[in-house]
């Protein structure tokens, strides 16, 4: 697992020589790779202001990290494949390691002309906005996931209880008829012969030779049969006596369920897109880095010459 250290180094001659020696030694021993981590000149202000902002940034640091971790957790739940998490977690369109090692301060979003207090307030507002939307999105995702799981459970049940949405097609039914209708019947495997011999006699108004096998599984099969609408009640009663199960089915309801399933799938994809989008330059991760670098600049106090080296350890 890759680990990153941020090391602040004064730019005096001795310190610069020391850090270069450290970089060469770490690289030669294959312990780490080093990258310059540029920090702009920030308006530090007075010592009292610096101390006050430092306290604020410590709290903001923990808050931003908490939101970032919850965003990553939300993304992991949506992606549902742990090995796909890192490849989908991008910052400004690049992987997180590249983003850190090539970090550039976003002056448009975090103007260096503002005092540290102003930058802190900007970062805090943005993190709070992400946290609020994260809560809303997470609740929406849980509802979508629960609904999808409900559909999946119904689609995996027995022939007696399974949803028929993807089983019965429009062409299997008699539609737009004033007098005729189609019933869906579940027949146990051991009763196939009985069904073929008796279904036409379950009512005198059954259309002869109208039975069609739609789906067959180990437990039995689903058949359709066409008859006059006025004979539906009689047919159902006689079918029950033969232990045939007439399933209630509405094409309109089936199409509505299909649309609902499609909508839920789209909603779930939107949750994924949103969670992925929380890792760009104004994401919790980027805001966290902006927060940390502002705090680091504050902690360096009145030193006008400073640099930051990003060391990657493996």
N, C-alpha and C positions, 0 to 999 in steps of 0.2 A: 504493500500500500504506500502511495506517495505521501510524503509529509513535507510541509513548507514551513520554513522559519523566516521571520522578518528581522533583520539585524540592522539597527541604526548605527551609523559610523560617522564621526566628525570628519571634515575634509582637510584636516591639517596633515602635514607631510608624514609624520610618524604613523598616524592612524591609517592613512591610505596605504602606506607600505605594508603595514601589518595585515590589513584585509586582503591585499593582493597575494601576500604570502600564504594566508589561510586558504584563499580560493585555489591557488595552485596545488597546495597539499591535498585539499579535499578532492580536487579533480583527478590528480595523479593516483590517489588511492581508490578512485571510483566510489567515493562516499557521497558526493553531492555535485550538483551543477549550480552555478551562480548566475544571477540575472540582476541587472540594475532595476531598482524599483523607484521611479522618479516621483518626488513629492514637490509640488509647487510652493512658492513662497506664500505664506498665509499671514493675514493680519492678526498678530498675536494680542496686541493691546497691552494693558497694564498687568502687573503681577496679580492684583486682586481679580481682574477679569479672567485671567488665565486659570487661576485656581478654581473659580466658580464654574467655568466652562469644563474644566477637567472632571469635576464631579458629575456634571450633566452628561458628559460623554461616557463616563463609566456606566451610568444607568442605561444610556441609549445603546451602548455596546451590547449589553446583555439582552435588551429588548430586541434589537435587530437580529442578533444571533438566534434568539428564540423563534422569531417569525420565519427566519430563513430555514431553520430546521423543520418547522411545521410545514412549510411550503414543500421542502424536499420529501417529507413523509407523505404529504398529499399526492405528490407526483408519483411516488413509489406505489401508492395504492391504485392510482389510475393506470399507470403503465402495466402493473400486475406481473412484470417480469424483472426481477432484481438485476439481471445481467444487462438489461436495456436501459437502466436508469441513467448511468453516466453518459451514455451516448446521446441521450435525449435532453440532458441538462446542459444547456448552452448559455453562454453569456456573450451578448453582442454577436451571436452567430458562430462563436467558436467554443471549443471545449473549455472546461473550467481551468485546467492546468495552463493552457495557452493564454487564457485571459489574465491569470495571475502573473505569469512570467513576462507578459507583454503589457502590463497594466499602464494605462494612461489616464490621468485625472480628467474628468469631463467638466471642462470649464463652463460649458453652456448650462449645465444643470447645477453645478456647484461653483458659482463665480468666485474667484479668489479675491475679488475686490471687496467682497462682503467680510465683515468681522467673523471670528469663529462662532460667536453666538448665533449669527444669522445662518451660517452653514448648518449648525446643529439643529436649528428649528426646521430648516428645509428637509433635512434627512429624517427628522422625527415625524414630520407630517407625512412624508412618503411611506415610511415604514408603517405608520398607523393606518394609512389608506389600504395598503396591502393586507394588513392583519384583518381589517374589517371585511374586505372582499373575500379573504381566505375563509373566514367563518361562514359567510353566505354561500360560497362555492362548495365548501366541504359539506354543508347541510344538504345542498342541492344534489351533490354527487351521491351521498348516502341514500337519498330518496330514489335517485335513478337506479343505483345499484340494487336496492331492495326490490324495486319494481321489475327489473330485468331478471333477477333471481326468481321472482314469483312466476314470471312467464316461462322461464327455463324449467322450473319444477313441474309446472303444468304440462309442458311439452314432453317430459320424460316419464309421465305416469303410465298407468295401464290403459288399455283400449277403452276401459269403462269410464275413465276420468280424464284422459289426455285431451288437451285442446285440439280441435280439428282444423285449425286455421290453415296449416300447411299440408293438410292431408286431403281435404275435400276441395276440389277445384270447381270453377264455374261450369265447366263442361260436364261435370258429373251430375248436374241438377237440371230439373225442368223449371225454367224461369218464365215469368211473365205469362203464366197460364191462368185463366179464370177458374178452371176446374181441377187441374192436376197439380200435384206437389210431389216432392221427393223426400223420403225418410232415410235416415242413416241408422243402420242396425249393426250391433256388435254380436257376433256369433262365435261361440266357443269352438275350438278345433274339432272336438268330438261330436259337434252338432251340425257339421257342414251338410251331411247327407239329409238330415232332418229338415234343415232350412230349405234346401233345394226341392224337397218333396212337398213342403207344406206352406211356403210363403205366399203362394198364389191363393191359398184357401183361407188365409187369416182374415180376409175380407173379400166379398164378392166384387168389390170395386178396385182390386189390384190389377194393374196392367200386366198381362201375361208376358213372361220372359223378360221382365224389366230389371231383374236382379243383376247387379254388377259388383264384382269383388274389387274394392278400392285399395285395400292394404291388408297384408297378411303377416302375422308375426307368430311366435311360438305359442302364445296363449290362444290365438284365434285370429279372426279377420273382421274387417269392416266392410259391410255390403251396403249398397243403396238399392232402394226399391221405389217404383213410381206407382201412385194410386190416386184416386179421387180425394179431394180435400175433405169431403163430407164423411169419408170412411176412416180418417186418421184415428179417432178415438177407439173405434172398434178394432182396428189393426193393432194398436198399442196394447189393448187389453188381452187380445188373443196371443200376441207375441210374448207377453209376460208369462202366460201359462206355459209356453214352450221354452221358457228361460232364454229368450232372445231379448237383448237390451236395445231399446230404441233411444238413440242419443238425440238430444235437442241440438239443432244446428240452424244458425241464421247466417246467410251469406253476408248480409250487411254488417252484422256483428263481427264476423270473421275479418272482413276488410277493415273495420274500425280497429280491431286488435292488431292487424298488420301495420296500420298507420301508427298506432301507439308504440308498437315495438320499434319501428323505424325512427320515430321521434326520440325515444329513449336512447337508442344507439347514437343518434346525432348529438343529443345532450351529453352523453358520456364522452364522446369525442371532443366536444367543446371544453369539457372539464380538463381533458388532457392538454389541449392547446393552451388553455389558460395557465395551467400549472407549469408548462414548459416556458411560457412567456414571462414568468416571474423570475427568470434568470438572466435577463438582459442587463444593460447598463444601469437601469433604474430599478432593478430587482432587489430583493432583500440581500442577496449575496453581494451585489455591487454596492448597495447602500452601506452594507456592513463594512466593506473595505474602505469606502469613503469616510465612514465614521471613525474607523480605526486610524486611518492616516491623518485625519484632522486632529484626533486626540494625540497621536504621536508627535505631530508638529507642535501641539501645545506643550507637550511634555519636554520638548527640546528647548522650550523657553525662548530666550533671546539670541540663540545661536543663528547667525545669518548664513553660515555655510554648513550645509548638512546634506547627506545622501542616505539612501536606504538600499540595502542589498537583499535581494530575495534569494534564499538558498533552498534548493530542492533536494531533499534527502529521500533515498529509497531504501 
